[in-house]
């Protein structure tokens, strides 16, 4: 589905009606500024928004310099990986999301191998770097990685 880069959502275009607490953000025309609502609620429920609508709020927030990269880098990897800014992405706490949703975006020098090596073994073992991989997660290699070089390095 082609997503519309906007912060406005129309109630009648949602695949599912939001819960009562979110209805207060819709005006008399059935339109809500979802960015404003999320900021007020301090609850970025991206999953529901992306599941039940055709809008791309994350791209809108990035384009308008109001995206919270520290808290929600994972959402960029999941919903619009083409918008990943390697200088803003929270590599320290959310590298796992790159491995899971867009392994082609792994920057081996920024990826948090110490904490998120398991995600490489699980989601994209072809990106595994045996010189950076944390041996604390050798169990993940043994369980998920079938590449011969993995088996060689992690006997």
DSSP file (Angstrom, degrees, kcal/mol; ACC not computed):
  #  RESIDUE AA STRUCTURE BP1 BP2  ACC     N-H-->O    O-->H-N    N-H-->O    O-->H-N    TCO  KAPPA ALPHA  PHI   PSI    X-CA   Y-CA   Z-CA
    1    1 A X              0   0    0      0, 0.0     2,-0.5     0, 0.0     0, 0.0   0.000 360.0 360.0 360.0 130.9    0.0    0.0    0.0
    2    2 A X        -     0   0    0      1,-0.0     2,-0.3     2,-0.0     0, 0.0  -0.630 360.0-143.7 -75.0 124.4    1.3    3.4   -0.9
    3    3 A X        -     0   0    0     -2,-0.5     2,-0.5    52,-0.1    52,-0.3  -0.664   4.4-131.5 -94.1 147.0    1.5    5.6    2.2
    4    4 A X  B     -a   55   0A   0     50,-2.7    52,-3.1    -2,-0.3     2,-1.0  -0.852  19.5-130.1 -96.7 125.0    0.8    9.3    2.2
    5    5 A X        +     0   0    0     -2,-0.5     2,-0.3    50,-0.2    52,-0.1  -0.653  62.7 112.5 -78.7 103.6    3.4   11.4    4.1
    6    6 A X        -     0   0    0     -2,-1.0    54,-0.3    50,-0.3    55,-0.2  -0.973  66.7-134.8-161.9 166.3    1.3   13.4    6.4
    7    7 A X  S    S+     0   0    0     -2,-0.3    27,-2.6    53,-0.1    28,-0.6   0.374  82.0  90.7-106.5  -1.8    0.4   14.0   10.1
    8    8 A X  E     -B   33   0B   0     25,-0.2     2,-0.4    26,-0.1    25,-0.2  -0.815  53.3-173.6-102.8 133.7   -3.3   14.2    9.3
    9    9 A X  E     -B   32   0B   0     23,-2.3    23,-2.4    -2,-0.4     2,-0.5  -0.973  17.3-138.2-125.9 140.7   -5.6   11.1    9.5
   10   10 A X  E >   -B   31   0B   0     -2,-0.4     3,-1.6    21,-0.2     4,-0.5  -0.848   9.0-143.2-100.1 129.1   -9.2   10.9    8.5
   11   11 A X  G >  S+     0   0    0     19,-3.5     3,-1.2    -2,-0.5    -1,-0.1   0.877 100.7  53.8 -57.0 -41.6  -11.5    8.9   10.8
   12   12 A X  G 3  S+     0   0    0     18,-0.3    -1,-0.3     1,-0.2    19,-0.1   0.559 105.3  55.6 -75.3  -5.5  -13.5    7.6    7.9
   13   13 A X  G <  S+     0   0    0     -3,-1.6    -1,-0.2     3,-0.1     2,-0.2   0.452  82.6 106.1-103.1  -2.2  -10.4    6.3    6.1
   14   14 A X    <   -     0   0    0     -3,-1.2    39,-0.2    -4,-0.5     3,-0.1  -0.528  68.3-140.2 -75.6 143.6   -9.1    4.2    9.0
   15   15 A X  S    S+     0   0    0     37,-2.9     2,-0.3     1,-0.2    -1,-0.1   0.711  91.7  25.3 -73.7 -20.4   -9.5    0.4    8.7
   16   16 A X  S    S-     0   0    0     36,-0.4    -1,-0.2    -5,-0.1     2,-0.2  -0.995  89.0-112.2-146.1 137.1  -10.5    0.2   12.3
   17   17 A X        -     0   0    0     -2,-0.3     3,-0.1    -3,-0.1    -5,-0.0  -0.476  38.8-118.9 -69.3 133.8  -12.0    2.8   14.6
   18   18 A X        -     0   0    0     -2,-0.2    -1,-0.1     1,-0.1     5,-0.1  -0.247  36.8 -86.5 -70.6 163.6   -9.6    4.0   17.3
   19   19 A X    >>  -     0   0    0      1,-0.1     3,-1.8     3,-0.1     4,-0.9  -0.224  46.9 -97.8 -66.6 162.9  -10.4    3.5   21.0
   20   20 A X  H >> S+     0   0    0      1,-0.3     3,-0.9     2,-0.2     4,-0.6   0.830 119.2  62.5 -53.7 -41.2  -12.5    6.2   22.8
   21   21 A X  H 34 S+     0   0    0      1,-0.3    -1,-0.3     2,-0.2     3,-0.3   0.771 105.5  47.6 -61.4 -24.5   -9.5    8.0   24.3
   22   22 A X  H X4 S+     0   0    0     -3,-1.8     3,-1.7     1,-0.2     4,-0.3   0.679  92.6  77.4 -88.4 -18.6   -8.2    8.8   20.8
   23   23 A X  H X< S+     0   0    0     -3,-0.9     3,-1.7    -4,-0.9    -1,-0.2   0.790  79.6  71.3 -62.8 -26.9  -11.5   10.1   19.4
   24   24 A X  T 3< S+     0   0    0     -4,-0.6    -1,-0.3    -3,-0.3    -2,-0.1   0.686  90.3  61.9 -63.4 -16.8  -11.1   13.4   21.3
   25   25 A X  T <  S+     0   0    0     -3,-1.7     8,-0.5    -4,-0.1     2,-0.4   0.574  84.3  91.6 -86.8  -9.4   -8.3   14.3   18.8
   26   26 A X  B <  S-C   32   0B   0     -3,-1.7     6,-0.2    -4,-0.3   -16,-0.1  -0.719  70.4-141.1 -87.9 133.4  -10.6   14.2   15.8
   27   27 A X    >   -     0   0    0      4,-2.6     3,-2.2    -2,-0.4    -1,-0.1  -0.124  39.4 -81.6 -81.3-174.8  -12.3   17.5   14.8
   28   28 A X  T 3  S+     0   0    0      1,-0.3    -1,-0.1     2,-0.1    -2,-0.0   0.698 131.6  55.6 -63.8 -19.0  -15.9   18.0   13.6
   29   29 A X  T 3  S-     0   0    0      2,-0.2    -1,-0.3   -18,-0.0     3,-0.1   0.382 120.1-108.7 -92.6   3.1  -14.7   17.0   10.1
   30   30 A X  S <  S+     0   0    0     -3,-2.2   -19,-3.5     1,-0.3     2,-0.4   0.784  76.8 130.2  77.6  27.4  -13.3   13.7   11.4
   31   31 A X  E     -B   10   0B   0    -21,-0.2    -4,-2.6   -20,-0.1     2,-0.4  -0.938  35.0-170.2-117.4 137.0   -9.6   14.7   10.9
   32   32 A X  E     -BC   9  26B   0    -23,-2.4   -23,-2.3    -2,-0.4     2,-1.1  -0.965  27.2-132.3-125.8 143.0   -6.9   14.4   13.6
   33   33 A X  E  >  -B    8   0B   0     -8,-0.5     4,-2.2    -2,-0.4   -25,-0.2  -0.812  27.1-170.8 -86.8  98.3   -3.4   15.7   13.8
   34   34 A X  H  > S+     0   0    0    -27,-2.6     4,-2.8    -2,-1.1     5,-0.2   0.839  80.0  56.5 -67.3 -34.5   -1.8   12.5   14.9
   35   35 A X  H  > S+     0   0    0    -28,-0.6     4,-2.4     2,-0.2    -1,-0.2   0.955 109.7  46.0 -60.6 -48.3    1.6   14.0   15.6
   36   36 A X  H  > S+     0   0    0      1,-0.2     4,-2.4     2,-0.2    -2,-0.2   0.910 113.1  50.0 -60.4 -43.6    0.0   16.4   18.0
   37   37 A X  H  X S+     0   0    0     -4,-2.2     4,-2.5     1,-0.2    -1,-0.2   0.916 110.5  49.1 -62.8 -44.1   -2.1   13.6   19.6
   38   38 A X  H  X>S+     0   0    0     -4,-2.8     4,-1.4     2,-0.2     5,-1.4   0.897 111.3  49.7 -64.4 -40.1    1.0   11.4   20.1
   39   39 A X  H  <5S+     0   0    0     -4,-2.4    -2,-0.2    -5,-0.2    -1,-0.2   0.934 113.1  46.5 -64.3 -45.3    3.0   14.2   21.7
   40   40 A X  H  <5S+     0   0    0     -4,-2.4    -2,-0.2     1,-0.2    -1,-0.2   0.897 118.9  40.5 -63.6 -40.8    0.1   15.0   24.1
   41   41 A X  H  <5S-     0   0    0     -4,-2.5    -1,-0.2    -5,-0.2    -2,-0.2   0.637  97.5-139.5 -81.4 -14.4   -0.4   11.4   25.0
   42   42 A X  T  <5 +     0   0    0     -4,-1.4     2,-0.3    -5,-0.2    -3,-0.2   0.883  69.1 115.6  52.1  40.4    3.3   10.7   25.1
   43   43 A X      < -     0   0    0     -5,-1.4     2,-1.4    -6,-0.2    -1,-0.2  -0.857  50.5-166.8-143.5 100.6    2.4    7.4   23.4
   44   44 A X        -     0   0    0     -2,-0.3     2,-1.7     1,-0.1     3,-0.3  -0.712   8.4-179.4 -91.4  90.4    3.6    6.7   19.9
   45   45 A X     >  +     0   0    0     -2,-1.4     4,-1.9     1,-0.2     3,-0.3  -0.474  16.1 158.4 -88.8  65.3    1.4    3.8   18.9
   46   46 A X  H  >  +     0   0    0     -2,-1.7     4,-3.1     1,-0.2     5,-0.3   0.854  64.4  64.0 -59.5 -36.2    3.0    3.5   15.5
   47   47 A X  H  > S+     0   0    0     -3,-0.3     4,-1.8     1,-0.2    -1,-0.2   0.939 106.9  40.9 -56.9 -50.2    2.0   -0.2   15.2
   48   48 A X  H  > S+     0   0    0     -3,-0.3     4,-2.4     2,-0.2    -1,-0.2   0.923 115.5  51.1 -63.5 -44.5   -1.8    0.7   15.2
   49   49 A X  H  X S+     0   0    0     -4,-1.9     4,-0.9     1,-0.2     6,-0.3   0.922 115.2  41.3 -61.0 -44.8   -1.4    3.7   13.0
   50   50 A X  H  < S+     0   0    0     -4,-3.1    -1,-0.2     1,-0.2    -2,-0.2   0.764 116.6  50.2 -76.1 -24.2    0.6    1.8   10.4
   51   51 A X  H  < S+     0   0    0     -4,-1.8    -2,-0.2    -5,-0.3    -1,-0.2   0.835 120.4  32.2 -79.9 -33.5   -1.6   -1.2   10.6
   52   52 A X  H  < S+     0   0    0     -4,-2.4   -37,-2.9    -5,-0.2   -36,-0.4   0.354 117.6  42.4-111.5   5.6   -4.9    0.7   10.3
   53   53 A X     <  -     0   0    0     -4,-0.9   -39,-0.1   -39,-0.2   -44,-0.0  -0.878  66.4-128.9-141.7 176.0   -4.2    3.6    8.0
   54   54 A X  S    S+     0   0    0     -2,-0.3   -50,-2.7   -41,-0.1     2,-0.2   0.156  70.9 111.3-111.7  17.8   -2.3    4.6    4.9
   55   55 A X  B     -a    4   0A   0     -6,-0.3     2,-0.6   -52,-0.3   -50,-0.2  -0.612  58.1-145.7 -93.8 155.6   -0.4    7.6    6.4
   56   56 A X     >  +     0   0    0    -52,-3.1     4,-1.6    -2,-0.2   -50,-0.3  -0.786  26.9 165.0-117.8  84.1    3.3    7.8    7.0
   57   57 A X  H  > S+     0   0    0     -2,-0.6     4,-3.0     2,-0.2     5,-0.2   0.865  73.4  58.6 -68.2 -37.4    3.7    9.8   10.1
   58   58 A X  H  > S+     0   0    0      1,-0.2     4,-2.5     2,-0.2     5,-0.2   0.938 107.0  46.3 -61.0 -47.4    7.3    8.8   10.7
   59   59 A X  H  > S+     0   0    0      1,-0.2     4,-2.6     2,-0.2    -1,-0.2   0.899 112.7  51.7 -61.2 -39.4    8.4   10.2    7.3
   60   60 A X  H  X S+     0   0    0     -4,-1.6     4,-1.5   -54,-0.3    -2,-0.2   0.932 110.8  47.3 -61.8 -46.1    6.4   13.4    8.0
   61   61 A X  H  <>S+     0   0    0     -4,-3.0     5,-2.6     2,-0.2     6,-0.7   0.892 112.6  49.1 -64.0 -40.1    8.1   13.8   11.4
   62   62 A X  H ><5S+     0   0    0     -4,-2.5     3,-1.5     1,-0.2    -2,-0.2   0.940 111.6  48.6 -64.0 -46.4   11.5   13.2    9.9
   63   63 A X  H 3<5S+     0   0    0     -4,-2.6    -1,-0.2     1,-0.3    -2,-0.2   0.772 114.8  46.2 -64.8 -25.3   10.9   15.7    7.1
   64   64 A X  T 3<5S-     0   0    0     -4,-1.5    -1,-0.3    -5,-0.2    -2,-0.2   0.174 111.0-120.4-104.0  15.9    9.7   18.2    9.7
   65   65 A X  T < 5S+     0   0    0     -3,-1.5    -3,-0.2     1,-0.1    -4,-0.1   0.816  85.5 105.9  52.3  40.1   12.6   17.7   12.1
   66   66 A X      < +     0   0    0     -5,-2.6     2,-0.3    -6,-0.1    -4,-0.2   0.184  40.1 123.5-129.6  16.5   10.4   16.6   15.0
   67   67 A X        -     0   0    0     -6,-0.7     2,-1.2    -5,-0.1     3,-0.1  -0.626  60.9-132.4 -81.0 137.7   11.1   12.8   15.0
   68   68 A X     >  +     0   0    0     -2,-0.3     4,-2.5     1,-0.2     3,-0.3  -0.721  28.6 176.3 -91.4  88.4   12.4   11.4   18.3
   69   69 A X  H  > S+     0   0    0     -2,-1.2     4,-1.1     1,-0.2    21,-0.5   0.827  74.2  60.0 -63.8 -33.5   15.3    9.3   17.1
   70   70 A X  H  4 S+     0   0    0      1,-0.2    -1,-0.2     2,-0.2     3,-0.1   0.907 117.4  27.8 -65.2 -41.4   16.4    8.4   20.6
   71   71 A X  H  4 S+     0   0    0     -3,-0.3    -2,-0.2     1,-0.1     3,-0.2   0.816 131.8  30.8 -88.5 -32.0   13.1    6.7   21.5
   72   72 A X  H >X  +     0   0    0     -4,-2.5     4,-1.0     1,-0.1     3,-0.9   0.052  67.8 119.5-126.4  27.2   11.8    5.5   18.1
   73   73 A X  H >X S+     0   0    0     -4,-1.1     4,-1.9     1,-0.2     3,-0.7   0.885  77.5  63.9 -55.9 -37.3   14.7    4.7   15.8
   74   74 A X  H 3> S+     0   0    0      1,-0.2     4,-2.2     2,-0.2    -1,-0.2   0.857  96.4  57.4 -54.8 -36.4   13.3    1.1   15.7
   75   75 A X  H <>>S+     0   0    0     -3,-0.9     4,-3.1     2,-0.2     5,-0.5   0.849 103.4  52.0 -67.9 -33.9   10.1    2.5   14.1
   76   76 A X  H <X5S+     0   0    0     -4,-1.0     4,-1.8    -3,-0.7     7,-0.3   0.940 110.7  48.1 -65.5 -45.8   12.1    4.0   11.2
   77   77 A X  H  <5S+     0   0    0     -4,-1.9     4,-0.4     1,-0.2    -2,-0.2   0.893 118.8  41.4 -59.5 -39.7   13.8    0.7   10.6
   78   78 A X  H  <5S+     0   0    0     -4,-2.2    -2,-0.2    -5,-0.2    -1,-0.2   0.924 128.8  21.7 -75.5 -46.7   10.5   -1.1   10.7
   79   79 A X  H  <5S+     0   0    0     -4,-3.1    -3,-0.2     1,-0.2    -2,-0.2   0.755 136.8  11.5-103.5 -27.8    8.2    1.2    8.7
   80   80 A X    ><< +     0   0    0     -4,-1.8     3,-2.4    -5,-0.5    -1,-0.2  -0.402  58.6 167.0-150.7  70.7   10.3    3.4    6.5
   81   81 A X  G >  S+     0   0    0     -4,-0.4     3,-1.6     1,-0.3    -4,-0.1   0.708  73.8  72.2 -60.9 -20.5   13.9    2.2    6.3
   82   82 A X  G 3  S+     0   0    0      1,-0.3    -1,-0.3    -6,-0.1    -5,-0.1   0.646  94.4  56.7 -68.5 -11.5   14.6    4.4    3.3
   83   83 A X  G <  S+     0   0    0     -3,-2.4    -1,-0.3    -7,-0.3     2,-0.2   0.319  75.1 131.6-100.1   6.0   14.5    7.3    5.8
   84   84 A X    <   -     0   0    0     -3,-1.6     2,-0.7    -8,-0.2     3,-0.1  -0.418  41.4-161.2 -64.7 127.9   17.2    6.0    8.2
   85   85 A X    >>  -     0   0    0     -2,-0.2     4,-2.5     1,-0.1     3,-1.7  -0.940   6.1-156.1-107.2 107.5   19.7    8.7    9.0
   86   86 A X  T 34 S+     0   0    0     -2,-0.7     5,-0.2     1,-0.3    -1,-0.1   0.762  92.5  55.3 -59.4 -24.4   22.8    6.8   10.2
   87   87 A X  T 34 S+     0   0    0      1,-0.2    -1,-0.3    -3,-0.1    -3,-0.0   0.694 117.4  34.2 -80.7 -18.5   24.0    9.9   12.2
   88   88 A X  T <4 S+     0   0    0     -3,-1.7    -2,-0.2     2,-0.0    -1,-0.2   0.656  90.4 108.4-106.7 -22.6   20.7   10.2   14.1
   89   89 A X  S  < S-     0   0    0     -4,-2.5     2,-1.7     1,-0.1     3,-0.2  -0.273  76.7-119.8 -58.5 140.6   19.8    6.5   14.5
   90   90 A X     >  +     0   0    0    -21,-0.5     4,-2.3     1,-0.2     3,-0.2  -0.599  42.8 167.3 -84.1  80.1   20.1    5.2   18.0
   91   91 A X  H  >  +     0   0    0     -2,-1.7     4,-0.9     1,-0.2    21,-0.6   0.836  68.2  61.1 -64.2 -33.9   22.7    2.5   17.3
   92   92 A X  H  4 S+     0   0    0     -3,-0.2    -1,-0.2     1,-0.2    23,-0.1   0.919 121.7  17.0 -63.6 -45.0   23.5    2.0   20.9
   93   93 A X  H  4 S+     0   0    0     -3,-0.2    -2,-0.2     1,-0.1    -1,-0.2   0.609 132.5  38.1-105.1 -13.9   20.0    0.9   22.0
   94   94 A X  H >X  +     0   0    0     -4,-2.3     3,-1.2     1,-0.1     4,-0.7   0.131  67.0 115.7-132.0  24.3   18.2   -0.1   18.8
   95   95 A X  H >X S+     0   0    0     -4,-0.9     4,-1.8     1,-0.2     3,-1.0   0.848  71.1  71.3 -58.6 -34.0   20.7   -1.8   16.5
   96   96 A X  H 3> S+     0   0    0      1,-0.3     4,-2.2     2,-0.2    -1,-0.2   0.836  91.3  58.6 -51.7 -35.2   18.6   -4.9   16.7
   97   97 A X  H <>>S+     0   0    0     -3,-1.2     4,-2.9     2,-0.2     5,-0.6   0.851 102.1  52.5 -68.0 -34.0   15.9   -3.2   14.6
   98   98 A X  H <X5S+     0   0    0     -3,-1.0     4,-1.8    -4,-0.7     7,-0.3   0.942 110.8  47.8 -64.3 -46.6   18.3   -2.7   11.7
   99   99 A X  H  <5S+     0   0    0     -4,-1.8     4,-0.4     1,-0.2    -2,-0.2   0.892 118.6  41.0 -60.5 -40.0   19.2   -6.4   11.8
  100  100 A X  H  <5S+     0   0    0     -4,-2.2    -2,-0.2    -5,-0.2     3,-0.2   0.934 128.7  22.1 -76.5 -47.2   15.5   -7.4   11.9
  101  101 A X  H  <5S+     0   0    0     -4,-2.9    -3,-0.2     1,-0.2    -2,-0.2   0.757 136.9  11.4-100.2 -27.5   13.9   -5.0    9.5
  102  102 A X    ><< +     0   0    0     -4,-1.8     3,-2.6    -5,-0.6    -1,-0.2  -0.396  58.4 169.0-152.3  68.2   16.6   -3.7    7.1
  103  103 A X  G >  S+     0   0    0     -4,-0.4     3,-1.7     1,-0.3    -4,-0.1   0.719  74.9  71.7 -59.2 -21.8   19.8   -5.7    7.4
  104  104 A X  G 3  S+     0   0    0      1,-0.3    -1,-0.3    -6,-0.1    -5,-0.1   0.647  93.1  59.0 -67.8 -11.3   21.2   -4.0    4.2
  105  105 A X  G <  S+     0   0    0     -3,-2.6    -1,-0.3    -7,-0.3     2,-0.2   0.357  74.3 130.1 -96.8   3.5   21.5   -0.9    6.4
  106  106 A X    <   -     0   0    0     -3,-1.7     2,-0.7    -8,-0.2     3,-0.1  -0.409  43.4-160.4 -62.7 126.3   23.8   -2.4    8.9
  107  107 A X    >>  -     0   0    0     -2,-0.2     4,-2.8     1,-0.1     3,-1.5  -0.932   6.0-156.0-103.9 106.6   26.9   -0.2    9.5
  108  108 A X  T 34 S+     0   0    0     -2,-0.7     5,-0.2     1,-0.3    -1,-0.1   0.739  91.4  53.4 -60.4 -21.7   29.4   -2.6   11.0
  109  109 A X  T 34 S+     0   0    0      1,-0.1    -1,-0.3    -3,-0.1    -3,-0.0   0.717 119.1  32.6 -84.6 -21.0   31.2    0.3   12.7
  110  110 A X  T <4 S+     0   0    0     -3,-1.5    -2,-0.2     2,-0.1    -1,-0.1   0.669  90.4 109.1-105.3 -23.7   28.1    1.7   14.4
  111  111 A X  S  < S-     0   0    0     -4,-2.8     2,-1.6     1,-0.1     3,-0.2  -0.260  76.4-120.4 -57.0 139.3   26.2   -1.5   15.0
  112  112 A X     >  +     0   0    0    -21,-0.6     4,-2.8     1,-0.2     3,-0.3  -0.613  41.4 168.4 -84.8  82.5   26.0   -2.4   18.8
  113  113 A X  H  > S+     0   0    0     -2,-1.6     4,-1.0     1,-0.2    21,-0.7   0.833  70.0  62.8 -65.3 -33.4   27.7   -5.8   18.5
  114  114 A X  H  4 S+     0   0    0     -3,-0.2    -1,-0.2     1,-0.2    22,-0.1   0.898 120.9  18.5 -60.5 -43.1   28.1   -6.0   22.3
  115  115 A X  H  4 S+     0   0    0     -3,-0.3     3,-0.2   -23,-0.1    -2,-0.2   0.751 132.0  38.3-100.3 -29.1   24.3   -6.0   23.0
  116  116 A X  H >X S+     0   0    0     -4,-2.8     4,-0.9     1,-0.2     3,-0.9   0.156  70.5 111.7-118.9  19.4   22.7   -6.9   19.7
  117  117 A X  H >X S+     0   0    0     -4,-1.0     4,-1.9     1,-0.2     3,-0.7   0.873  75.2  65.4 -57.4 -36.6   24.8   -9.6   18.1
  118  118 A X  H 3> S+     0   0    0      1,-0.3     4,-2.4    -3,-0.2    -1,-0.2   0.857  95.5  57.2 -53.7 -37.7   22.0  -12.0   18.7
  119  119 A X  H <>>S+     0   0    0     -3,-0.9     4,-2.8     1,-0.2     5,-0.5   0.845 103.9  51.9 -67.2 -33.1   19.8  -10.1   16.3
  120  120 A X  H <X5S+     0   0    0     -4,-0.9     4,-1.8    -3,-0.7     7,-0.3   0.931 111.5  46.7 -67.4 -45.1   22.3  -10.6   13.5
  121  121 A X  H  <5S+     0   0    0     -4,-1.9     4,-0.4     1,-0.2    -2,-0.2   0.903 118.9  41.9 -62.0 -40.6   22.4  -14.3   14.1
  122  122 A X  H  <5S+     0   0    0     -4,-2.4    -2,-0.2    -5,-0.2    -1,-0.2   0.918 129.7  20.2 -74.2 -45.5   18.6  -14.5   14.2
  123  123 A X  H  <5S+     0   0    0     -4,-2.8    -3,-0.2    -5,-0.2    -2,-0.2   0.745 137.3  11.0-103.7 -27.0   17.6  -12.2   11.3
  124  124 A X    ><< +     0   0    0     -4,-1.8     3,-2.8    -5,-0.5     4,-0.2  -0.347  57.7 166.8-154.0  63.8   20.6  -11.8    9.0
  125  125 A X  G >  S+     0   0    0     -4,-0.4     3,-1.3     1,-0.3    -4,-0.1   0.694  74.3  71.7 -60.3 -18.5   23.4  -14.3    9.7
  126  126 A X  G 3  S+     0   0    0      1,-0.2    -1,-0.3    -6,-0.1    -5,-0.1   0.671  95.7  54.5 -69.7 -13.7   25.0  -13.4    6.4
  127  127 A X  G <  S+     0   0    0     -3,-2.8    -1,-0.2    -7,-0.3    -2,-0.2   0.391  79.7 128.7 -96.0   0.5   25.9  -10.0    7.9
  128  128 A X    <   -     0   0    0     -3,-1.3     2,-0.6    -4,-0.2     3,-0.1  -0.363  45.3-158.3 -63.4 130.6   27.6  -11.6   10.9
  129  129 A X    >>  -     0   0    0      1,-0.1     4,-2.5    -2,-0.1     3,-1.6  -0.931   3.1-160.3-110.4 106.7   31.1  -10.3   11.5
  130  130 A X  T 34 S+     0   0    0     -2,-0.6    -1,-0.1     1,-0.3    -2,-0.0   0.704  90.4  57.1 -63.3 -18.2   33.1  -12.9   13.5
  131  131 A X  T 34 S+     0   0    0      1,-0.1    -1,-0.3    -3,-0.1    -3,-0.0   0.666 118.8  29.6 -85.7 -16.3   35.6  -10.2   14.6
  132  132 A X  T <4 S+     0   0    0     -3,-1.6    -2,-0.2     2,-0.1    -1,-0.1   0.618  90.8 112.8-111.9 -21.7   32.9   -8.0   16.1
  133  133 A X  S  < S-     0   0    0     -4,-2.5     2,-0.5     1,-0.1   -19,-0.1  -0.270  71.7-118.1 -59.9 135.2   30.3  -10.5   17.2
  134  134 A X    >   -     0   0    0    -21,-0.7     3,-2.0     1,-0.2    -1,-0.1  -0.626  10.8-146.8 -77.0 124.2   29.9  -10.8   21.0
  135  135 A X  G >  S+     0   0    0     -2,-0.5     3,-1.7     1,-0.3     4,-0.2   0.682  93.3  77.8 -65.3 -16.2   30.8  -14.2   22.2
  136  136 A X  G 3  S+     0   0    0      1,-0.3     3,-0.3     2,-0.1    -1,-0.3   0.744  96.3  48.2 -62.0 -21.0   28.1  -13.8   24.9
  137  137 A X  G X> S+     0   0    0     -3,-2.0     4,-1.2     1,-0.2     3,-1.1   0.034  70.5 119.2-109.6  26.0   25.6  -14.5   22.1
  138  138 A X  H <>  +     0   0    0     -3,-1.7     4,-2.4     1,-0.3     5,-0.2   0.810  69.0  66.6 -58.1 -30.1   27.4  -17.6   20.8
  139  139 A X  H 3> S+     0   0    0     -3,-0.3     4,-1.8     1,-0.2    -1,-0.3   0.867  97.8  52.8 -58.5 -36.9   24.2  -19.5   21.6
  140  140 A X  H <>>S+     0   0    0     -3,-1.1     4,-2.9     2,-0.2     5,-0.5   0.888 107.7  50.5 -69.1 -38.0   22.3  -17.5   19.0
  141  141 A X  H  X5S+     0   0    0     -4,-1.2     4,-2.0     1,-0.2    -2,-0.2   0.945 111.4  48.1 -62.9 -46.9   24.9  -18.4   16.3
  142  142 A X  H  <5S+     0   0    0     -4,-2.4    -1,-0.2     1,-0.2    -2,-0.2   0.845 119.0  40.3 -62.7 -33.5   24.6  -22.1   17.2
  143  143 A X  H  <5S+     0   0    0     -4,-1.8    -2,-0.2    -5,-0.2    -1,-0.2   0.864 131.4  17.5 -84.7 -37.2   20.8  -21.9   17.1
  144  144 A X  H  <5S+     0   0    0     -4,-2.9     2,-0.5    -5,-0.2    -3,-0.2   0.656 100.0  86.6-113.9 -19.3   20.1  -19.7   14.1
  145  145 A X     << +     0   0    0     -4,-2.0   -23,-0.1    -5,-0.5   -24,-0.1  -0.756  34.8 168.5 -98.1 124.4   23.2  -19.5   11.9
  146  146 A X        +     0   0    0     -2,-0.5     2,-0.1     4,-0.0    -1,-0.1   0.373  38.6 119.1-111.0   2.3   23.8  -22.1    9.2
  147  147 A X     >  -     0   0    0      1,-0.1     4,-1.9     2,-0.0     3,-0.5  -0.456  67.3-129.7 -71.2 141.9   26.6  -20.5    7.3
  148  148 A X  H  > S+     0   0    0      1,-0.2     4,-1.9     2,-0.2    -1,-0.1   0.853 107.0  56.0 -62.8 -35.3   29.8  -22.5    7.3
  149  149 A X  H  > S+     0   0    0      1,-0.2     4,-2.2     2,-0.2    -1,-0.2   0.848 106.6  52.3 -67.8 -30.0   32.0  -19.5    8.4
  150  150 A X  H  > S+     0   0    0     -3,-0.5     4,-2.4     2,-0.2    -2,-0.2   0.931 108.9  48.5 -65.9 -46.2   29.7  -19.1   11.4
  151  151 A X  H  < S+     0   0    0     -4,-1.9    -2,-0.2     1,-0.2    -1,-0.2   0.838 111.4  51.8 -64.4 -32.4   30.1  -22.8   12.3
  152  152 A X  H >< S+     0   0    0     -4,-1.9     3,-0.6    -5,-0.2    -1,-0.2   0.940 116.4  37.5 -68.6 -47.9   33.9  -22.4   11.9
  153  153 A X  H 3< S+     0   0    0     -4,-2.2    -2,-0.2     1,-0.2    -1,-0.2   0.752 121.8  43.2 -76.9 -25.1   34.2  -19.4   14.2
  154  154 A X  T 3<        0   0    0     -4,-2.4    -1,-0.2    -5,-0.2    -2,-0.1  -0.366 360.0 360.0-122.2  53.2   31.7  -20.4   16.8
  155  155 A X    <         0   0    0     -3,-0.6    -1,-0.1    -2,-0.1    -4,-0.1   0.494 360.0 360.0 -64.4 360.0   32.3  -24.1   17.4
